């Protein structure tokens, strides 16, 4: 299979497996965790099916999201998951999604995972641009993106009917040259 294994100082980003099921279900069934996500809470059967589908997918199929586990390299516990989507109309543009379990938030895992994903995409896969779309009320994700030097590119007002109400979104972006400049202290 064509799937990355990304290592950071404290994390391993790898394929989701059925061994992740209990930890995955713990946070993916929490309404506070799913509040701003494009998915809703799930039950055990849905989690089993979702992980099975992800296990069979390869990285890099334009137009498809591929979900990965974020594991603590020290404890070997699942701390969250992330997804990579290469745009079908422009496979050199990637979109990322990230979810950190409520048990592991506020430890810097989200930022560390994002940095690992960005290094992988920009350096190894030669992606030109990474975009992020985030609910305007999701303050934690907005802070994370700004801390990574993402640019806010758009503010879409009441553009999506989401979980029973109209919502607004920010779109953030970063080019490979901007990431390179940031890494070089610029």
Secondary structure, 3 states (H helix, E strand, C coil): CCCCCEECCCEEEEECCHHHHHHHHHHHCCHHHHCCCCCCCCCHHHHHHHHHHHHHCCCCCCCCEEEEEEEECCCCCEEEEEEEEECCCCCCEEEEEEEECCCCCCCCHHHHHHHHHHHHHHHHCCCCEEEEEEECCCHHHHHHHHHCCCEEEEEEEEEEEECCEEEEEEEEEEEHHHHHHHHCCC
